[in-house]
Amino acid sequence: MTSTEISYGKARVVFYRLAGRNAPPLAASVDIDVFGERFLSAYTEGDNRSVVATDTMKNFVYAMAAEYAGNTLLGLCAFLGRRFLVTYPVMEALRVSAREVALDAASGERGPSEVLFRSTRADGALARVALEVDAGEPRVTGAQSGWEGMVLVKTTGSSFAAFARDDYTTLPELIDRPLTIHLDAYWRYADLRDGVAEGVGFLGPRAVRDEIERTFHEFNSRSIQHLVHEMGTRLLAAHPHLAEVEFVAENHTPDHVRDGASGVKVFAEPRGTFGKIGLVLRR
């Protein structure tokens, strides 16, 4: 006896929505993952009569991007998911993910531009919304926001010492070190209505990113574990609408390779193997 779990969909459907001179562009890369046993015969028998082509999904995303009246990734994901389930009843459940294509307003002699934008950061916001059909109606079952690809660097305010040592340990104790981390952060809301930008508790992803960067700057940490715990604790304390925060970090701290005169220190790019740190805090 075998069991099957079926999913298929479309990845990296990128669009840029322009809504006039007074509204910033909405640019995103959307992934659609569709679930449901109704597609089993396509796998077992090659019967495609129920299959919604992934190219059709792509075109549907473009069409719905024109109809979506909001400007948040979570709202976009929820809107797309509901429209998919209403339009294609063969779909039993799906997950919609959207990653921001970051476009910042460029500044010139006249100040910030309403016309000219540039992509300036490798990191960006993302959203994931899960939906299913319940009593014939689409229902949001889960929502997650995030900010991926942060690279945070500071020259002081970090240490790593008094750790376990044995015959295999070569790492020196570092009382005050520069610190570089690659960081992804995710958060979930206690109320799903907040999570799809329909409630008062919705947080702009940039505001969360800024709070994380502020903690990174202010907090004198004894390890990266210590640091991400402080980041999560501060976020949960400041935002009661959040139910969960998660961090995935890599230690990219540079290697100290040489000292110069007058306290000058030279650091090299770290080796291509990195420590990984994970944390999930739930209220």
Buried (B, 14 or more C-beta within 10 A) or exposed (E): EEEEEBEBBBEEBEBEBEEEEEEBBBBBBBBBBBBBEBBEBBEEEEEEEBBBEBEEBBEBBEEBBEEBEBBBBBBBBBBBBBBBBEEBEEBBBBBBBBBBBBBEBEEEEEEEEEEEBEEEEEBBBBBBBBBBBEEEEBBBBEBBBBBBBBEBEBEEBBBBEEEEEEEEEEEEEBEEBBBBBBBBBBBBBBBBBBBBBBBEBBBEBEEBBEBBBEBBEEBEBBBBBBBBBBBBEBBBEEBEBBBBBBBBBBBBBBEBEEEEEEEEEEBEEBEEEBBEBEBEBEE
